Amino acid sequence: MKTIHCFAFATSIVILSTLISCKKDSVSSSNNDITETLRPVQTAVSTTVNANCSGFYKALPARYDSTTKKYPLLVFLHGSGEVGNGTTDLPKVLNNSIPNLIQNNKFPANFTNDHYSFIVISPQFKGWPTPDDVKTVINYAISNYRIDTTRIYVAGLSMGGGATWDFAGDYSSKVAAIVPISGASFAEEKRCANIASNKVAVWAFHNSGDKIVAPTVSKQFVEKINGNHAEPAAKLTIFESVDHDAWTKATDPNYKENGMNIYEWMLQYSKSSK
């Protein structure tokens, strides 16, 4: 009789443990399905990513720590006015565009009907970033945060816009969509062909009277990419302005074309898992 009781007790424990395990899995899955309603939380991180980057701002979805899911990654590349040491200079990254929007609670909690929320990484570079610098930042993010590697996006302004073009040209297989704004670069044939052949979605912005970086730069990139039978076709928006700053309007979540802002537009595109 004792043996029977012990067996029954042990069996009950196993069943109970299984039920608890199933309940935990159910809760985890349920948490992953809940839509973000609070804006992302942005914090400064001073750490050596590589020789040209010793710090960045990370903005995680508000409920990041209570989920297990992976999120789209948006890397924002600053302009030359925000270069710095990654520590005491790091707040300069907050001066413009996406990190400024997040800091001032103007960045939405989620986007599109699928309710995507981004992980946003805004690195500070000590000098002009190379494509390898940008790749290293992305690899750091993948190693340290839950990134959906099929949904990696890069946007940048001026110097950072040029770095966005260059990175996409050299590492086209790594990025799903880019938004170069007033980007300072040169439309090399090979890079443009790579962007087209790897089906990187492109939405570029420039001001018509930009005296710092001529709008012909963005026009040449888009023309050469589309000349390589790009699918989707690269897109260019020219604002009527003599200022260099096209990024304030371009990255404003309220600015939309065909019913989509740049964030909703980016999320249409993804890479195949590798």
N, C-alpha and C positions, 0 to 999 in steps of 0.2 A: 504493500500500500504506500509506503514512504516513497518508493521509486516512482510510482505512478504520480503522486502529488508533485514530486520534484520535476518530473517531465512536463506535467501540465503547467507548472509555474514558469519553467524555462520557455515553454512555447508561448505563453502569454507575454513574456518579456520581449521575445523576438517580434511578435505581432505588434506590440505597442511601439517598439523602436521603429518598425517599418512605417507605422502610421505617422509617427512624429516626423520621420524623414520626409515622407510624402508631403506632409503639411508644410514643412520648411521650403521644399521645392516649389510648392504652390504659391507660397507667400513671395518667394524670390521672383517667380515669373510674373506675379501680379504687380509687384513693385516696378518691374521693368516696363510694364505696359502703361503706367500712370504718366499722364502728360505733365511736363514741367509748367508750373504757373509762376514761379519766382524767377527773377532775373539772375543771370550767372554771377558767380562770386569771383572777383579778380584779385589775385595776390602777386606780390613781387617774389621772385626767386633769384637769388644771387648764387650762381654755381658755374663752374667752368664747363661749357658745352664743347668748345674748342678754342683755339688761339684767338679767334676773332669774335667770340661771344662768351661773356662771363655773367650773363644774366638775362632774364626774360620775365614777362608777365604771363601768368597762366590764368585763364578764366574757365572755370569748370561749371557745368550745370549745377544748379542749387542742390539737386538730389543725387549728385554723383556718388556720394559715399553710401547711399542706401539702395543702389542698384548694382547689378553685375553686367549690364549690357555695355556694348561698345558704341562710341560716339563718332560722328564725323569730325575731322580735324580741319580747322581753318588757321593757317599761318599768315600772320600779317607782318609785312616788311616795311619798316619806317623809312623816312627820307634822311638826307645828309645832315639836316639840322638836329637830328635826334641821336647822332652817334655818341657813344660814351663807354664808360668802363664796366657797365653792368652792375654797379653797386650804387655809389652816390649819384651817378648820372642817370640811373635807371628811370626815375620819374619823367624824364624828357620824352620817353616813349608814349606817355599819356597825353601829349600835346595835341595829337591829331587823330582823326578817323576812328577806326574800330576800337582800339583800346580806350580812346576818349569817350566814345559812346557807352562802352561798358562801365567805365568809371563813373559816369554821370547818370547811370540807370536808364539809358535810352536804347539799350540793346534788348530786343525781345527775348522772352524765355524759350520760345520755340517757333518753328517756321513750318509752313505748308500743312496740308491736310494730314500728313503722316507724323506731324509734331516732332520733327527733328530738332535736337538741341546740339549746338557745337561745343567742342573743346577748342578754345582759341588760345594760341600761343603767339605772343608778340615779342620776339627776341630783340635785344639791343646789340648792335654790332659796333666794333671799334673802328672799322673802316669799311670800304665798299665791299659788300658781301659777294662772294663767288657762288656759283652753283653748288659747289661742294659744301660751302658753309650752310646753305639752305637745306641741303640733303642731310647734313649732320643734325641740324635742329629737328627735322622731321623724324629721323631715326631715334633721337633722344626722346621725343614725345611718344613714339611707338613703344619704346622700352620702359617708359615710366608711367604711362597712362593707358586707359582702355580705349584704343583707337580703332575705328573701323577703317582698315587700310584700303578698302574699296572706295572710300569717300574722303580723299585728301585734296584740299583746296589751298591755293596760295593767292594772296592779294597784296599789293604794295603800291606805294606812292613815290613818284619822282625817282630817287636812287633805288628805293625798294621796288618801284614799278619796273625799272630796268632789270633788277635782280630777278624779278618774277618772270620776265621774258626769258632771261638767260637760263634760269633753272629749268623752266619748262622745255626749252630747246635742248638741253643736255640730258634731262631725266624725264622725258615725256611719258615713259611707262609708269612713273610713280604718282602722277597727279591727274585727277579727273577733270578739273576746271581751274582756270586762272582769271584774275581780274587785275590787269596792269593799268595803273592810273598815272597819267602824265609821265610815263616810263622813259627813263634815260638809258638808251641802249642803241644797238645797231642791228638792223634786220638781216642777219646772216642767212644765206640760202639754206645751209644745212640745218640750222636750228628751226627755221620755218617749216622745212620739209618734215623734220621729226615731229613737230607739234601736229602737223596735219596727218601724218601716217599713223600716229598713235592716238588719234581721235581725242585730243585734248580740247575741251570746250573753252573758247576764248570770248570774253567780253571786255574790250578795252575802252578806256575813257581818256579824253583830252579836251583842253579848251582851245577854241579857234585862234585866239591871239596870244597864246603862251609864248613869252619871250625867253623863258629859261630852258625849256625843252620844246622844240618845234613840234607842232602836231603832225608834221610829215613823218615823224618817227613811228607813231602808232599807225598811221595810214599805210606806211610801207610794210610793217609787220602783217597787218590784216590782209593787204593785197597779196603778199607773197604766200601767206598761209593758205588763203583761198585759191591762189594759183596752183597749189598742189592738191586740188580737189578735196579740200577739208570737209569732213562730215563728222560733227556739225560744222557749218560755216562759221568762221570767226566773225564776231560782231564788233562794231565800233560806234560809240556815241560821242559826238562832238558838241560840247556846250559853247554857246556864244558868250565868250568872256575873254578879257585880256589878262586875267590872272593866271598864275601857275596852278593854283589850288582848284583842281577838279574833283578832289577826293571827298571834300565835305558833302557835296551833293551826291556823288556817286555811291558813297557808302551809307547814306541816310536810309534807314529802313523804309521811310515813307516815299522815297523816290522809286517809281516803278515804270517799267515799260512792258507792254503786253500783259499787264496785271501782275508782274513779278518784280521784286527788288533783287539785288545781286545775290542775296542769300538763298532766296527761293529758286532763282535761276540756277545757281551752282548745284543745288541739291537734286536737280533733274539728272545729273550725270554721275556715273560711278564707273569704276574699273572692275574687271573680273578679278576674283580672288586668285592669288598665286601661292 
